[in-house]
């Protein structure tokens, strides 16, 4: 079963292909994803790599956690499940905000 890894402290110039190529040293990379800012499209400096099995994932953690890549010490560990987000438009009363009544 595939194992997802968190990869932090990436250089902002690192591409998904760079990430895939790097982690392929430890086994089969199922996917590599750099997380980008929704508005600017710029890298947020972290991403996720999915390795094909637990042994390869552990090898990648051992090899790359705190290893230097593009002048930065990578942070690599097992990805945690994403915390559930509340739906809607955030707290504060929706479209008109403030929670005040619109009655006259």
C-alpha positions, 0 to 999 in steps of 0.5 A: 500500500502506498505511503504518503510523506510530507516534505518541508523546507523545500526551495521555492524553485523545486519542481514536482519533477525534481521532487520525484527524481530525488525520492526515486532514489529510494524506490517507486514514487507514485506521485509528487505534489508541490503545494502552491499559493492559490492566488499567486501560484508560487510554491509554499515551500512544502509538498507531498511524495507518495511512495509505493510501500512502507519500506521505501517510505521509511528509507526515504525518511531516513535518507532525506530528513535533515538532508541538504537540498538546494541549500536547505535542510529538508524535513521529511516525515509521514504525512498526517491526515488533513484536519477537517475544515469547517464549511462555509465562508468562515466565522462571522455571520456569512455574507453580511457579517456581524450577525446583525438583523436586517429587519427594519 
